Amino acid sequence: MVKVTIQVPEELALRLEPVQDRLAEVIELGLREIESAQYELHNEVIEFLASGPSPEAIVSFRPSEKAQARVAELLEKNQKGTLSTAEEAELDQYEDLDYLMALVKARARQHLSKAA
């Protein structure tokens, strides 16, 4: 086991005091929540592509409103300079996924133009 020391605001320290013997569990649950949110859009894209969509469906694909709202939230925080390190990594992943989908959509458009 590794010992980790962190500094937290006093208000958070007071909230953590009653569960101090379960801090590892609290952190694990928090990390799962963060990871779940981070990969939600990835899972949407994977499910969509795994369903074998037509080129038309690929071109018209849009992320869910929830995913779009999360990206908008991260972009706003980025503009304000208030992104946490984890949020910055999450935004980077969304940008990578957006680039990938742009490439997939461009290829789908090529297939559509050849078929026309």
N, CA, C and O atoms as a printed pandas DataFrame, in Angstrom:
     atom_number atom_name residue_name chain_id  residue_number  x_coord  y_coord  z_coord
0              1         N          MET        A               1    0.852   -1.171    0.000
1              2        CA          MET        A               1    0.000    0.000    0.000
2              3         C          MET        A               1    0.898    1.235    0.000
3              4         O          MET        A               1    1.965    1.238    0.613
4              5         N          VAL        A               2    0.455    2.280   -0.692
5              6        CA          VAL        A               2    1.202    3.526   -0.811
6              7         C          VAL        A               2    0.521    4.597    0.017
7              8         O          VAL        A               2   -0.704    4.718    0.003
8              9         N          LYS        A               3    1.309    5.367    0.733
9             10        CA          LYS        A               3    0.765    6.459    1.523
10            11         C          LYS        A               3    0.780    7.718    0.659
11            12         O          LYS        A               3    1.800    8.054    0.058
12            13         N          VAL        A               4   -0.362    8.415    0.601
13            14        CA          VAL        A               4   -0.505    9.635   -0.183
14            15         C          VAL        A               4   -0.983   10.741    0.737
15            16         O          VAL        A               4   -1.909   10.553    1.527
16            17         N          THR        A               5   -0.343   11.896    0.628
17            18        CA          THR        A               5   -0.748   13.061    1.413
18            19         C          THR        A               5   -1.282   14.103    0.445
19            20         O          THR        A               5   -0.630   14.426   -0.548
20            21         N          ILE        A               6   -2.472   14.632    0.732
21            22        CA          ILE        A               6   -3.057   15.662   -0.122
22            23         C          ILE        A               6   -3.524   16.830    0.732
23            24         O          ILE        A               6   -3.826   16.680    1.916
24            25         N          GLN        A               7   -3.574   17.986    0.107
25            26        CA          GLN        A               7   -4.126   19.156    0.771
26            27         C          GLN        A               7   -5.500   19.408    0.169
27            28         O          GLN        A               7   -5.663   19.431   -1.051
28            29         N          VAL        A               8   -6.488   19.596    1.042
29            30        CA          VAL        A               8   -7.853   19.857    0.597
30            31         C          VAL        A               8   -8.390   21.069    1.342
31            32         O          VAL        A               8   -7.927   21.391    2.436
32            33         N          PRO        A               9   -9.366   21.734    0.747
33            34        CA          PRO        A               9   -9.979   22.857    1.463
34            35         C          PRO        A               9  -10.590   22.387    2.784
35            36         O          PRO        A               9  -10.993   21.232    2.917
36            37         N          GLU        A              10  -10.651   23.283    3.739
37            38        CA          GLU        A              10  -11.146   22.930    5.075
38            39         C          GLU        A              10  -12.562   22.351    5.018
39            40         O          GLU        A              10  -12.872   21.391    5.724
40            41         N          GLU        A              11  -13.408   22.930    4.186
41            42        CA          GLU        A              11  -14.788   22.440    4.064
42            43         C          GLU        A              11  -14.816   20.972    3.627
43            44         O          GLU        A              11  -15.594   20.174    4.150
44            45         N          LEU        A              12  -13.960   20.627    2.664
45            46        CA          LEU        A              12  -13.899   19.242    2.207
46            47         C          LEU        A              12  -13.326   18.342    3.296
47            48         O          LEU        A              12  -13.793   17.218    3.483
48            49         N          ALA        A              13  -12.328   18.825    4.009
49            50        CA          ALA        A              13  -11.743   18.038    5.101
50            51         C          ALA        A              13  -12.801   17.687    6.142
51            52         O          ALA        A              13  -12.824   16.573    6.665
52            53         N          LEU        A              14  -13.672   18.645    6.437
53            54        CA          LEU        A              14  -14.749   18.392    7.400
54            55         C          LEU        A              14  -15.715   17.337    6.878
55            56         O          LEU        A              14  -16.205   16.505    7.642
56            57         N          ARG        A              15  -15.990   17.370    5.580
57            58        CA          ARG        A              15  -16.895   16.375    4.992
58            59         C          ARG        A              15  -16.260   14.991    4.960
59            60         O          ARG        A              15  -16.955   13.980    5.056
60            61         N          LEU        A              16  -14.933   14.950    4.823
61            62        CA          LEU        A              16  -14.230   13.667    4.741
62            63         C          LEU        A              16  -13.989   13.028    6.114
63            64         O          LEU        A              16  -13.804   11.815    6.216
64            65         N          GLU        A              17  -13.993   13.828    7.136
65            66        CA          GLU        A              17  -13.686   13.334    8.477
66            67         C          GLU        A              17  -14.521   12.111    8.879
67            68         O          GLU        A              17  -13.955   11.136    9.375
68            69         N          PRO        A              18  -15.847   12.127    8.683
69            70        CA          PRO        A              18  -16.624   10.954    9.099
70            71         C          PRO        A              18  -16.311    9.673    8.325
71            72         O          PRO        A              18  -16.607    8.576    8.801
72            73         N          VAL        A              19  -15.717    9.802    7.142
73            74        CA          VAL        A              19  -15.418    8.613    6.331
74            75         C          VAL        A              19  -13.917    8.401    6.160
75            76         O          VAL        A              19  -13.482    7.745    5.214
76            77         N          GLN        A              20  -13.128    8.956    7.075
77            78        CA          GLN        A              20  -11.677    8.897    6.913
78            79         C          GLN        A              20  -11.130    7.480    6.832
79            80         O          GLN        A              20  -10.094    7.256    6.205
80            81         N          ASP        A              21  -11.809    6.518    7.456
81            82        CA          ASP        A              21  -11.344    5.137    7.378
82            83         C          ASP        A              21  -11.710    4.484    6.043
83            84         O          ASP        A              21  -11.311    3.352    5.773
84            85         N          ARG        A              22  -12.476    5.208    5.205
85            86        CA          ARG        A              22  -12.898    4.673    3.898
86            87         C          ARG        A              22  -12.451    5.585    2.750
87            88         O          ARG        A              22  -13.054    5.565    1.677
88            89         N          LEU        A              23  -11.407    6.378    2.968
89            90        CA          LEU        A              23  -10.972    7.336    1.954
90            91         C          LEU        A              23  -10.574    6.668    0.642
91            92         O          LEU        A              23  -10.852    7.207   -0.430
92            93         N          ALA        A              24   -9.939    5.524    0.706
93            94        CA          ALA        A              24   -9.558    4.829   -0.526
94            95         C          ALA        A              24  -10.810    4.486   -1.343
95            96         O          ALA        A              24  -10.810    4.618   -2.567
96            97         N          GLU        A              25  -11.862    4.051   -0.671
97            98        CA          GLU        A              25  -13.119    3.724   -1.342
98            99         C          GLU        A              25  -13.762    4.980   -1.939
99           100         O          GLU        A              25  -14.273    4.945   -3.059
100          101         N          VAL        A              26  -13.736    6.085   -1.194
101          102        CA          VAL        A              26  -14.300    7.352   -1.671
102          103         C          VAL        A              26  -13.570    7.796   -2.936
103          104         O          VAL        A              26  -14.205    8.201   -3.910
104          105         N          ILE        A              27  -12.249    7.721   -2.925
105          106        CA          ILE        A              27  -11.459    8.112   -4.087
106          107         C          ILE        A              27  -11.751    7.196   -5.264
107          108         O          ILE        A              27  -11.906    7.663   -6.392
108          109         N          GLU        A              28  -11.825    5.905   -5.011
109          110        CA          GLU        A              28  -12.127    4.937   -6.078
110          111         C          GLU        A              28  -13.478    5.227   -6.718
111          112         O          GLU        A              28  -13.603    5.203   -7.942
112          113         N          LEU        A              29  -14.484    5.499   -5.903
113          114        CA          LEU        A              29  -15.810    5.819   -6.440
114          115         C          LEU        A              29  -15.777    7.104   -7.266
115          116         O          LEU        A              29  -16.413    7.189   -8.317
116          117         N          GLY        A              30  -15.040    8.094   -6.792
117          118        CA          GLY        A              30  -14.911    9.344   -7.535
118          119         C          GLY        A              30  -14.215    9.135   -8.869
119          120         O          GLY        A              30  -14.617    9.706   -9.883
120          121         N          LEU        A              31  -13.178    8.322   -8.867
121          122        CA          LEU        A              31  -12.469    8.037  -10.119
122          123         C          LEU        A              31  -13.352    7.291  -11.105
123          124         O          LEU        A              31  -13.309    7.561  -12.306
124          125         N          ARG        A              32  -14.141    6.370  -10.618
125          126        CA          ARG        A              32  -15.068    5.646  -11.512
126          127         C          ARG        A              32  -16.049    6.611  -12.163
127          128         O          ARG        A              32  -16.342    6.504  -13.354
128          129         N          GLU        A              33  -16.552    7.546  -11.379
129          130        CA          GLU        A              33  -17.502    8.534  -11.897
130          131         C          GLU        A              33  -16.849    9.386  -12.977
131          132         O          GLU        A              33  -17.450    9.640  -14.021
132          133         N          ILE        A              34  -15.630    9.824  -12.729
133          134        CA          ILE        A              34  -14.896   10.631  -13.699
134          135         C          ILE        A              34  -14.634    9.822  -14.965
135          136         O          ILE        A              34  -14.869   10.303  -16.074
136          137         N          GLU        A              35  -14.149    8.601  -14.801
137          138        CA          GLU        A              35  -13.850    7.767  -15.959
138          139         C          GLU        A              35  -15.105    7.454  -16.751
139          140         O          GLU        A              35  -15.071    7.425  -17.981
140          141         N          SER        A              36  -16.211    7.219  -16.064
141          142        CA          SER        A              36  -17.473    6.947  -16.729
142          143         C          SER        A              36  -17.884    8.127  -17.599
143          144         O          SER        A              36  -18.298    7.941  -18.743
144          145         N          ALA        A              37  -17.773    9.327  -17.068
145          146        CA          ALA        A              37  -18.119   10.526  -17.830
146          147         C          ALA        A              37  -17.170   10.715  -19.000
147          148         O          ALA        A              37  -17.593   11.094  -20.092
148          149         N          GLN        A              38  -15.882   10.451  -18.776
149          150        CA          GLN        A              38  -14.888   10.635  -19.827
150          151         C          GLN        A              38  -15.151    9.738  -21.017
151          152         O          GLN        A              38  -14.939   10.144  -22.160
152          153         N          TYR        A              39  -15.598    8.556  -20.772
153          154        CA          TYR        A              39  -15.730    7.593  -21.855
154          155         C          TYR        A              39  -17.151    7.467  -22.393
155          156         O          TYR        A              39  -17.420    6.619  -23.244
156          157         N          GLU        A              40  -18.053    8.299  -21.907
157          158        CA          GLU        A              40  -19.433    8.224  -22.370
158          159         C          GLU        A              40  -19.518    8.474  -23.878
159          160         O          GLU        A              40  -20.161    7.708  -24.595
160          161         N          LEU        A              41  -18.882    9.527  -24.356
161          162        CA          LEU        A              41  -18.917    9.818  -25.787
162          163         C          LEU        A              41  -18.182    8.738  -26.573
163          164         O          LEU        A              41  -18.615    8.361  -27.662
164          165         N          HIS        A              42  -17.083    8.242  -26.033
165          166        CA          HIS        A              42  -16.380    7.150  -26.704
166          167         C          HIS        A              42  -17.315    5.958  -26.894
167          168         O          HIS        A              42  -17.370    5.356  -27.966
168          169         N          ASN        A              43  -18.045    5.633  -25.837
169          170        CA          ASN        A              43  -18.965    4.500  -25.924
170          171         C          ASN        A              43  -20.077    4.754  -26.937
171          172         O          ASN        A              43  -20.488    3.838  -27.650
172          173         N          GLU        A              44  -20.569    5.996  -27.005
173          174        CA          GLU        A              44  -21.583    6.331  -28.010
174          175         C          GLU        A              44  -21.053    6.074  -29.416
175          176         O          GLU        A              44  -21.730    5.465  -30.244
176          177         N          VAL        A              45  -19.844    6.541  -29.674
177          178        CA          VAL        A              45  -19.254    6.388  -31.003
178          179         C          VAL        A              45  -18.989    4.918  -31.306
179          180         O          VAL        A              45  -19.270    4.455  -32.411
180          181         N          ILE        A              46  -18.456    4.187  -30.346
181          182        CA          ILE        A              46  -18.180    2.763  -30.543
182          183         C          ILE        A              46  -19.464    2.006  -30.845
183          184         O          ILE        A              46  -19.513    1.211  -31.783
184          185         N          GLU        A              47  -20.503    2.252  -30.053
185          186        CA          GLU        A              47  -21.787    1.584  -30.290
186          187         C          GLU        A              47  -22.349    1.925  -31.669
187          188         O          GLU        A              47  -22.852    1.058  -32.382
188          189         N          PHE        A              48  -22.252    3.205  -32.030
189          190        CA          PHE        A              48  -22.757    3.646  -33.329
190          191         C          PHE        A              48  -22.008    2.943  -34.463
191          192         O          PHE        A              48  -22.633    2.385  -35.365
192          193         N          LEU        A              49  -20.684    2.967  -34.422
193          194        CA          LEU        A              49  -19.902    2.350  -35.501
194          195         C          LEU        A              49  -20.060    0.832  -35.516
195          196         O          LEU        A              49  -20.057    0.222  -36.586
196          197         N          ALA        A              50  -20.196    0.220  -34.349
197          198        CA          ALA        A              50  -20.371   -1.231  -34.279
198          199         C          ALA        A              50  -21.711   -1.680  -34.850
199          200         O          ALA        A              50  -21.881   -2.844  -35.214
200          201         N          SER        A              51  -22.660   -0.753  -34.926
201          202        CA          SER        A              51  -23.984   -1.115  -35.468
202          203         C          SER        A              51  -23.981   -1.212  -36.991
203          204         O          SER        A              51  -24.995   -1.567  -37.593
204          205         N          GLY        A              52  -22.842   -0.898  -37.619
205          206        CA          GLY        A              52  -22.741   -0.997  -39.069
206          207         C          GLY        A              52  -23.565    0.061  -39.791
207          208         O          GLY        A              52  -24.351   -0.272  -40.678
208          209         N          PRO        A              53  -23.401    1.323  -39.428
209          210        CA          PRO        A              53  -24.227    2.371  -40.033
210          211         C          PRO        A              53  -23.919    2.574  -41.516
211          212         O          PRO        A              53  -22.815    2.288  -41.980
212          213         N          SER        A              54  -24.897    3.062  -42.234
213          214        CA          SER        A              54  -24.711    3.402  -43.649
214          215         C          SER        A              54  -23.860    4.664  -43.743
215          216         O          SER        A              54  -23.738    5.397  -42.762
216          217         N          PRO        A              55  -23.269    4.928  -44.907
217          218        CA          PRO        A              55  -22.530    6.191  -45.066
218          219         C          PRO        A              55  -23.403    7.412  -44.758
219          220         O          PRO        A              55  -22.913    8.393  -44.198
220          221         N          GLU        A              56  -24.670    7.361  -45.114
221          222        CA          GLU        A              56  -25.581    8.476  -44.814
222          223         C          GLU        A              56  -25.725    8.684  -43.311
223          224         O          GLU        A              56  -25.728    9.817  -42.829
224          225         N          ALA        A              57  -25.843    7.589  -42.580
225          226        CA          ALA        A              57  -25.980    7.677  -41.125
226          227         C          ALA        A              57  -24.691    8.207  -40.494
227          228         O          ALA        A              57  -24.731    8.975  -39.533
228          229         N          ILE        A              58  -23.560    7.792  -41.040
229          230        CA          ILE        A              58  -22.274    8.277  -40.512
230          231         C          ILE        A              58  -22.178    9.787  -40.693
231          232         O          ILE        A              58  -21.806   10.507  -39.767
232          233         N          VAL        A              59  -22.514   10.260  -41.888
233          234        CA          VAL        A              59  -22.431   11.692  -42.168
234          235         C          VAL        A              59  -23.338   12.494  -41.240
235          236         O          VAL        A              59  -22.994   13.607  -40.843
236          237         N          SER        A              60  -24.482   11.937  -40.897
237          238        CA          SER        A              60  -25.432   12.691  -40.066
238          239         C          SER        A              60  -25.278   12.422  -38.563
239          240         O          SER        A              60  -26.040   12.963  -37.762
240          241         N          PHE        A              61  -24.309   11.600  -38.178
241          242        CA          PHE        A              61  -24.124   11.278  -36.757
242          243         C          PHE        A              61  -23.855   12.528  -35.932
243          244         O          PHE        A              61  -23.053   13.378  -36.318
244          245         N          ARG        A              62  -24.526   12.629  -34.803
245          246        CA          ARG        A              62  -24.316   13.703  -33.814
246          247         C          ARG        A              62  -24.273   13.051  -32.438
247          248         O          ARG        A              62  -25.060   12.146  -32.159
248          249         N          PRO        A              63  -23.375   13.493  -31.585
249          250        CA          PRO        A              63  -23.351   12.972  -30.212
250          251         C          PRO        A              63  -24.644   13.331  -29.478
251          252         O          PRO        A              63  -25.384   14.222  -29.896
252          253         N          SER        A              64  -24.897   12.634  -28.397
253          254        CA          SER        A              64  -26.083   12.902  -27.591
254          255         C          SER        A              64  -26.032   14.315  -27.026
255          256         O          SER        A              64  -24.966   14.926  -26.947
256          257         N          GLU        A              65  -27.193   14.824  -26.635
257          258        CA          GLU        A              65  -27.252   16.159  -26.030
258          259         C          GLU        A              65  -26.412   16.217  -24.754
259          260         O          GLU        A              65  -25.778   17.232  -24.463
260          261         N          LYS        A              66  -26.414   15.131  -24.005
261          262        CA          LYS        A              66  -25.630   15.080  -22.763
262          263         C          LYS        A              66  -24.138   15.221  -23.072
263          264         O          LYS        A              66  -23.432   15.971  -22.397
264          265         N          ALA        A              67  -23.663   14.508  -24.082
265          266        CA          ALA        A              67  -22.249   14.589  -24.453
266          267         C          ALA        A              67  -21.917   15.985  -24.986
267          268         O          ALA        A              67  -20.865   16.539  -24.666
268          269         N          GLN        A              68  -22.801   16.543  -25.788
269          270        CA          GLN        A              68  -22.580   17.889  -26.315
270          271         C          GLN        A              68  -22.534   18.919  -25.177
271          272         O          GLN        A              68  -21.730   19.851  -25.203
272          273         N          ALA        A              69  -23.403   18.738  -24.187
273          274        CA          ALA        A              69  -23.423   19.654  -23.050
274          275         C          ALA        A              69  -22.119   19.554  -22.257
275          276         O          ALA        A              69  -21.594   20.564  -21.789
276          277         N          ARG        A              70  -21.605   18.345  -22.109
277          278        CA          ARG        A              70  -20.344   18.158  -21.371
278          279         C          ARG        A              70  -19.189   18.837  -22.105
279          280         O          ARG        A              70  -18.355   19.496  -21.484
280          281         N          VAL        A              71  -19.144   18.675  -23.419
281          282        CA          VAL        A              71  -18.080   19.311  -24.200
282          283         C          VAL        A              71  -18.200   20.829  -24.091
283          284         O          VAL        A              71  -17.195   21.522  -23.933
284          285         N          ALA        A              72  -19.416   21.343  -24.174
285          286        CA          ALA        A              72  -19.632   22.789  -24.048
286          287         C          ALA        A              72  -19.160   23.287  -22.685
287          288         O          ALA        A              72  -18.552   24.353  -22.582
288          289         N          GLU        A              73  -19.443   22.512  -21.645
289          290        CA          GLU        A              73  -19.013   22.876  -20.291
290          291         C          GLU        A              73  -17.486   22.928  -20.204
291          292         O          GLU        A              73  -16.919   23.855  -19.628
292          293         N          LEU        A              74  -16.833   21.920  -20.784
293          294        CA          LEU        A              74  -15.372   21.887  -20.751
294          295         C          LEU        A              74  -14.772   23.032  -21.558
295          296         O          LEU        A              74  -13.781   23.631  -21.142
296          297         N          LEU        A              75  -15.368   23.340  -22.714
297          298        CA          LEU        A              75  -14.872   24.446  -23.531
298          299         C          LEU        A              75  -15.014   25.781  -22.809
299          300         O          LEU        A              75  -14.139   26.643  -22.891
300          301         N          GLU        A              76  -16.129   25.938  -22.100
301          302        CA          GLU        A              76  -16.344   27.176  -21.336
302          303         C          GLU        A              76  -15.302   27.310  -20.222
303          304         O          GLU        A              76  -14.728   28.379  -20.015
304          305         N          LYS        A              77  -15.071   26.203  -19.509
305          306        CA          LYS        A              77  -14.059   26.226  -18.444
306          307         C          LYS        A              77  -12.672   26.498  -19.026
307          308         O          LYS        A              77  -11.856   27.189  -18.416
308          309         N          ASN        A              78  -12.419   25.948  -20.210
309          310        CA          ASN        A              78  -11.133   26.169  -20.857
310          311         C          ASN        A              78  -10.948   27.643  -21.191
311          312         O          ASN        A              78   -9.863   28.193  -21.002
312          313         N          GLN        A              79  -12.000   28.282  -21.684
313          314        CA          GLN        A              79  -11.931   29.713  -21.997
314          315         C          GLN        A              79  -11.674   30.541  -20.734
315          316         O          GLN        A              79  -10.950   31.537  -20.771
316          317         N          LYS        A              80  -12.265   30.125  -19.638
317          318        CA          LYS        A              80  -12.101   30.849  -18.374
318          319         C          LYS        A              80  -10.786   30.504  -17.671
319          320         O          LYS        A              80  -10.391   31.161  -16.707
320          321         N          GLY        A              81  -10.118   29.463  -18.170
321          322        CA          GLY        A              81   -8.868   29.042  -17.535
322          323         C          GLY        A              81   -9.073   28.298  -16.234
323          324         O          GLY        A              81   -8.205   28.317  -15.361
324          325         N          THR        A              82  -10.234   27.634  -16.092
325          326        CA          THR        A              82  -10.543   26.949  -14.840
326          327         C          THR        A              82  -10.605   25.425  -14.978
327          328         O          THR        A              82  -11.135   24.744  -14.100
328          329         N          LEU        A              83  -10.070   24.891  -16.069
329          330        CA          LEU        A              83  -10.063   23.435  -16.246
330          331         C          LEU        A              83   -9.111   22.770  -15.262
331          332         O          LEU        A              83   -7.988   23.236  -15.068
332          333         N          SER        A              84   -9.552   21.695  -14.648
333          334        CA          SER        A              84   -8.640   20.889  -13.836
334          335         C          SER        A              84   -7.776   20.057  -14.787
335          336         O          SER        A              84   -8.052   19.990  -15.985
336          337         N          THR        A              85   -6.755   19.440  -14.260
337          338        CA          THR        A              85   -5.891   18.587  -15.080
338          339         C          THR        A              85   -6.695   17.442  -15.691
339          340         O          THR        A              85   -6.509   17.110  -16.862
340          341         N          ALA        A              86   -7.581   16.840  -14.909
341          342        CA          ALA        A              86   -8.406   15.740  -15.404
342          343         C          ALA        A              86   -9.350   16.228  -16.498
343          344         O          ALA        A              86   -9.556   15.535  -17.495
344          345         N          GLU        A              87   -9.921   17.412  -16.319
345          346        CA          GLU        A              87  -10.827   17.956  -17.325
346          347         C          GLU        A              87  -10.081   18.311  -18.611
347          348         O          GLU        A              87  -10.615   18.162  -19.710
348          349         N          GLU        A              88   -8.855   18.778  -18.463
349          350        CA          GLU        A              88   -8.040   19.080  -19.642
350          351         C          GLU        A              88   -7.782   17.802  -20.445
351          352         O          GLU        A              88   -7.865   17.805  -21.673
352          353         N          ALA        A              89   -7.471   16.723  -19.747
353          354        CA          ALA        A              89   -7.246   15.435  -20.413
354          355         C          ALA        A              89   -8.530   14.955  -21.076
355          356         O          ALA        A              89   -8.497   14.414  -22.181
356          357         N          GLU        A              90   -9.654   15.151  -20.408
357          358        CA          GLU        A              90  -10.950   14.757  -20.967
358          359         C          GLU        A              90  -11.243   15.551  -22.233
359          360         O          GLU        A              90  -11.685   14.979  -23.230
360          361         N          LEU        A              91  -11.004   16.855  -22.208
361          362        CA          LEU        A              91  -11.233   17.691  -23.381
362          363         C          LEU        A              91  -10.320   17.266  -24.525
363          364         O          LEU        A              91  -10.746   17.236  -25.680
364          365         N          ASP        A              92   -9.081   16.940  -24.217
365          366        CA          ASP        A              92   -8.152   16.456  -25.243
366          367         C          ASP        A              92   -8.681   15.187  -25.898
367          368         O          ASP        A              92   -8.577   15.019  -27.113
368          369         N          GLN        A              93   -9.248   14.296  -25.093
369          370        CA          GLN        A              93   -9.800   13.054  -25.642
370          371         C          GLN        A              93  -10.994   13.347  -26.548
371          372         O          GLN        A              93  -11.140   12.737  -27.607
372          373         N          TYR        A              94  -11.844   14.279  -26.129
373          374        CA          TYR        A              94  -12.980   14.653  -26.974
374          375         C          TYR        A              94  -12.504   15.243  -28.293
375          376         O          TYR        A              94  -13.076   14.961  -29.346
376          377         N          GLU        A              95  -11.456   16.062  -28.238
377          378        CA          GLU        A              95  -10.917   16.655  -29.463
378          379         C          GLU        A              95  -10.360   15.576  -30.387
379          380         O          GLU        A              95  -10.561   15.633  -31.600
380          381         N          ASP        A              96   -9.659   14.595  -29.819
381          382        CA          ASP        A              96   -9.142   13.481  -30.625
382          383         C          ASP        A              96  -10.280   12.697  -31.267
383          384         O          ASP        A              96  -10.203   12.324  -32.438
384          385         N          LEU        A              97  -11.326   12.452  -30.502
385          386        CA          LEU        A              97  -12.471   11.710  -31.016
386          387         C          LEU        A              97  -13.198   12.510  -32.099
387          388         O          LEU        A              97  -13.655   11.943  -33.092
388          389         N          ASP        A              98  -13.301   13.816  -31.907
389          390        CA          ASP        A              98  -13.925   14.680  -32.908
390          391         C          ASP        A              98  -13.134   14.631  -34.213
391          392         O          ASP        A              98  -13.721   14.573  -35.294
392          393         N          TYR        A              99  -11.815   14.654  -34.119
393          394        CA          TYR        A              99  -10.973   14.577  -35.313
394          395         C          TYR        A              99  -11.172   13.236  -36.022
395          396         O          TYR        A              99  -11.299   13.189  -37.245
396          397         N          LEU        A             100  -11.197   12.158  -35.254
397          398        CA          LEU        A             100  -11.412   10.834  -35.830
398          399         C          LEU        A             100  -12.755   10.769  -36.564
399          400         O          LEU        A             100  -12.835   10.266  -37.685
400          401         N          MET        A             101  -13.803   11.282  -35.925
401          402        CA          MET        A             101  -15.124   11.250  -36.557
402          403         C          MET        A             101  -15.157   12.136  -37.809
403          404         O          MET        A             101  -15.866   11.815  -38.762
404          405         N          ALA        A             102  -14.408   13.235  -37.824
405          406        CA          ALA        A             102  -14.333   14.080  -39.020
406          407         C          ALA        A             102  -13.722   13.287  -40.177
407          408         O          ALA        A             102  -14.168   13.403  -41.318
408          409         N          LEU        A             103  -12.701   12.480  -39.877
409          410        CA          LEU        A             103  -12.085   11.647  -40.902
410          411         C          LEU        A             103  -13.046   10.566  -41.395
411          412         O          LEU        A             103  -13.140   10.313  -42.596
412          413         N          VAL        A             104  -13.749    9.937  -40.474
413          414        CA          VAL        A             104  -14.713    8.889  -40.843
414          415         C          VAL        A             104  -15.831    9.488  -41.701
415          416         O          VAL        A             104  -16.237    8.891  -42.698
416          417         N          LYS        A             105  -16.324   10.659  -41.315
417          418        CA          LYS        A             105  -17.386   11.317  -42.091
418          419         C          LYS        A             105  -16.883   11.717  -43.480
419          420         O          LYS        A             105  -17.624   11.604  -44.457
420          421         N          ALA        A             106  -15.650   12.177  -43.580
421          422        CA          ALA        A             106  -15.092   12.539  -44.887
422          423         C          ALA        A             106  -15.017   11.315  -45.792
423          424         O          ALA        A             106  -15.328   11.396  -46.980
424          425         N          ARG        A             107  -14.605   10.188  -45.234
425          426        CA          ARG        A             107  -14.538    8.951  -46.020
426          427         C          ARG        A             107  -15.937    8.501  -46.429
427          428         O          ARG        A             107  -16.141    8.036  -47.550
428          429         N          ALA        A             108  -16.895    8.640  -45.521
429          430        CA          ALA        A             108  -18.275    8.267  -45.854
430          431         C          ALA        A             108  -18.810    9.151  -46.983
431          432         O          ALA        A             108  -19.516    8.670  -47.870
432          433         N          ARG        A             109  -18.476   10.435  -46.951
433          434        CA          ARG        A             109  -18.900   11.344  -48.041
434          435         C          ARG        A             109  -18.287   10.918  -49.374
435          436         O          ARG        A             109  -18.942   11.003  -50.413
436          437         N          GLN        A             110  -17.029   10.459  -49.347
437          438        CA          GLN        A             110  -16.392    9.963  -50.575
438          439         C          GLN        A             110  -17.154    8.772  -51.135
439          440         O          GLN        A             110  -17.381    8.681  -52.342
440          441         N          HIS        A             111  -17.547    7.858  -50.251
441          442        CA          HIS        A             111  -18.315    6.690  -50.690
442          443         C          HIS        A             111  -19.648    7.111  -51.281
443          444         O          HIS        A             111  -20.098    6.541  -52.275
444          445         N          LEU        A             112  -20.274    8.095  -50.680
445          446        CA          LEU        A             112  -21.565    8.578  -51.184
446          447         C          LEU        A             112  -21.410    9.241  -52.554
447          448         O          LEU        A             112  -22.255    9.060  -53.431
448          449         N          SER        A             113  -20.352    9.994  -52.734
449          450        CA          SER        A             113  -20.164   10.674  -54.029
450          451         C          SER        A             113  -19.822    9.675  -55.126
451          452         O          SER        A             113  -20.194    9.887  -56.280
452          453         N          LYS        A             114  -19.130    8.600  -54.799
453          454        CA          LYS        A             114  -18.814    7.550  -55.789
454          455         C          LYS        A             114  -20.080    6.792  -56.186
455          456         O          LYS        A             114  -20.231    6.366  -57.331
456          457         N          ALA        A             115  -20.983    6.632  -55.220
457          458        CA          ALA        A             115  -22.214    5.874  -55.473
458          459         C          ALA        A             115  -23.215    6.701  -56.271
459          460         O          ALA        A             115  -24.122    6.146  -56.891
460          461         N          ALA        A             116  -23.060    8.009  -56.262
461          462        CA          ALA        A             116  -24.042    8.888  -56.947
462          463         C          ALA        A             116  -23.826    8.928  -58.440
463          464         O          ALA        A             116  -24.560    9.613  -59.152
